[in-house]
Structure formats: C-alpha cells, structure tokens
Amino acid sequence: MIKSILPFAPFVAAGIVLAACSSDPDTTGDGGTADSGATTPDSSTTPTDSGTTTPDSSTPADASVAPTFTNVYANVLQGACTGCHTTGHATGLDMSSKATAYTNLVDKAAGQGGTSTSCTGKTRVTGGAPGASLLFTKIDHSAGCGNPMPLGGAKLPADKAKLVSDWIAAGARND
C-alpha cells in the first residue's frame, strides 16, 4: 500500500504548500497580515500618523499612480531621460528639472533650440493625443524617426509607458 501512494507524495506536498500560500486575506504571504496579526503596509504606500496609508510617489509607476506630470517626471523622465537630456543637449531638449521639462515638451516641435533631427517639426507632446506625441512614440519605439528612447536601452516597462500615455491622453496638464 505504501509503495502505491509513494509516487504521489510530491504532489501532496505541493498541494500543502499551495494551500499555505492561499490568497485568503487572513493568511500570510499577501502583504496584508503577518504571523503576529499586525498589518504591514503595501510597498507602494506610506503609513501616516493616523495609521492609514497614502500612495508613495517615489515608487514605480503602477495602477495607483495618478497620471500627473509630477508623477511622470518623478517616475519616468527623471530616471530614464535626464541623464542625457540636460542643458546643451544637441536636440535642445533639456529635461533637467520638472519645470524645464514641461516647458520644452508640451506643444513644442522637435528640433527647437538645437540641431535639426529626422523628427524636426513633429510635436514632442500634444495634449490628448499620445499617438501624435513624439515623447510617447519614442519611448514606445514606434516613432518612425530618430532613435527609440531611452537611447541604447530597452523599452521602458509597460506601466511607465502607460503612465506617460495616460498623462498625455488626459490633456498633458502641468500640476
């Protein structure tokens, strides 16, 4: 009898492990409650004095990050663009500060303030139209002109590209 159930032991053990990692909010492993019963904050939130949590704008872009220019700059541009796009950049696109980036992006034609590029004349950001905005099409690697961004790097993660797209689609307002 033991020999007949022995081959199934690994499957039984796997079932026990999976049951222990249940998605039930009263168990561990979900970022909700620890063994002590104390609630632990989600990594994308910051605890407040009242014990509640608020979104942490320093975390990577995700579904809880509002599509504002502040979040686009902090979560996307500052990390992926400002290493190259500073004062004196060949294309004239300086994004060294949030205010400078907004001024140089929204309703501005590519090539302004610098040498002309194969994208000269295309609008960097057109509020309400991500597909017509060079910023989005360059990070989406669908621009059809110039180099995809970040230069020489992989495409940005989908959540970061979506944050940029959502901000542009919402009108590309400055906040």
C-alpha positions in Angstrom: 0.0 0.0 0.0 2.8 2.5 0.9 4.6 1.7 -2.4 1.4 2.6 -4.3 1.0 6.0 -2.7 4.7 6.9 -2.5 4.8 8.3 -6.1 2.1 10.8 -5.2 3.9 12.2 -2.2 5.5 15.1 -4.1 2.1 16.2 -5.4 0.6 16.0 -1.9 3.4 18.1 -0.5 3.0 20.7 -3.4 -0.7 20.8 -2.5 0.0 21.6 1.1 2.5 24.3 0.2 0.0 25.9 -2.2 -2.8 25.8 0.4 -0.4 27.5 2.8 0.1 30.3 0.2 -3.6 31.0 -0.2 -4.9 34.3 -1.4 -7.2 34.5 1.6 -6.6 37.9 3.2 -6.4 36.3 6.6 -3.2 34.4 5.8 0.4 35.4 5.4 2.1 36.0 2.0 -0.2 38.7 0.7 1.4 41.7 2.2 -1.6 42.1 4.5 -1.2 40.4 7.8 1.9 38.9 9.4 2.0 36.0 11.7 1.7 38.4 14.7 -1.6 39.6 13.2 -0.1 43.1 12.7 -1.0 44.8 9.4 2.0 45.6 7.2 1.8 48.4 4.6 1.9 47.6 0.9 5.3 48.6 -0.6 3.6 51.3 -2.7 2.1 53.1 0.2 3.4 55.2 3.1 2.0 54.9 6.6 0.5 58.1 8.1 0.3 59.1 11.8 -3.4 58.0 11.8 -2.4 54.5 10.8 -3.8 54.8 7.3 -1.6 54.7 4.2 -1.2 57.0 1.3 0.3 56.4 -2.1 4.1 56.8 -2.2 5.0 58.8 -5.3 8.6 57.5 -5.1 7.5 54.0 -6.1 7.5 52.8 -9.7 4.5 53.7 -11.8 1.6 51.3 -11.4 -2.2 51.4 -11.5 -2.3 53.5 -8.3 -0.1 56.3 -9.6 -2.1 59.2 -11.0 -1.3 60.3 -14.5 0.0 63.8 -13.5 3.1 65.5 -14.8 4.6 65.4 -11.3 4.4 61.5 -11.4 5.5 61.3 -15.0 8.6 63.4 -14.2 9.4 61.5 -10.9 8.7 58.0 -12.1 9.8 58.1 -15.8 11.6 61.2 -17.0 13.9 61.8 -14.1 15.3 58.2 -14.1 15.2 57.4 -17.8 15.8 60.8 -19.6 17.6 63.4 -17.5 20.9 61.6 -17.7 21.2 62.8 -21.3 18.6 65.4 -21.8 20.2 68.3 -19.9 21.2 71.9 -20.7 23.1 71.9 -24.0 21.7 68.7 -25.4 22.2 68.6 -29.2 18.4 68.5 -29.9 17.7 71.3 -27.5 15.5 69.0 -25.3 16.5 69.9 -21.7 14.6 68.0 -19.1 17.0 68.7 -16.2 14.1 70.0 -13.9 10.4 69.4 -13.9 9.6 73.0 -14.9 12.2 72.9 -17.7 11.0 69.5 -19.0 7.3 70.7 -19.1 8.2 73.9 -21.0 10.3 72.0 -23.5 7.9 69.2 -24.1 4.3 70.3 -24.3 3.2 71.9 -27.6 6.9 72.2 -28.7 8.2 71.0 -32.0 11.2 68.7 -32.1 14.5 70.3 -33.0 13.6 73.7 -31.4 16.7 75.1 -29.7 19.1 72.6 -31.1 20.2 70.9 -34.3 17.6 69.6 -36.6 16.8 65.9 -36.5 14.8 63.4 -38.6 11.9 64.2 -36.2 12.1 68.0 -36.7 8.7 69.6 -36.9 6.9 66.8 -35.0 5.3 67.8 -31.8 7.0 66.5 -28.7 3.8 66.3 -26.6 0.3 67.0 -28.0 -2.2 67.0 -25.1 -5.0 64.5 -25.7 -3.0 62.6 -28.4 -0.4 60.1 -27.2 0.0 58.6 -30.7 0.8 62.1 -32.1 3.2 62.9 -29.3 6.9 62.2 -30.1 7.7 61.7 -26.4 5.3 58.7 -26.2 6.1 57.2 -29.6 9.8 57.4 -28.9 9.5 55.5 -25.6 7.1 53.1 -27.2 9.6 52.6 -30.0 7.0 53.4 -32.7 8.1 57.0 -33.7 9.4 56.1 -37.2 12.1 58.8 -36.9 15.2 59.4 -34.8 16.3 56.9 -32.2 14.0 55.0 -29.8 14.3 56.1 -26.2 16.0 55.6 -23.9 18.9 55.6 -26.3 20.6 52.3 -26.5 18.4 50.8 -23.8 15.5 48.5 -23.6 11.9 49.8 -23.9 10.5 51.3 -20.7 8.4 48.9 -18.7 4.8 48.9 -19.8 3.5 50.6 -16.6 5.8 53.5 -17.1 4.9 53.9 -20.8 1.2 53.7 -19.8 1.7 56.5 -17.2 3.1 58.8 -19.9 0.3 57.8 -22.4 -2.4 58.3 -19.7 -1.0 61.8 -18.8 -0.9 62.9 -22.4 -4.4 61.4 -23.1 -5.7 63.4 -20.1 -4.5 66.6 -21.7 -0.8 66.8 -20.6 -1.5 69.3 -17.9 1.1 70.7 -15.6 0.4 70.2 -11.9 
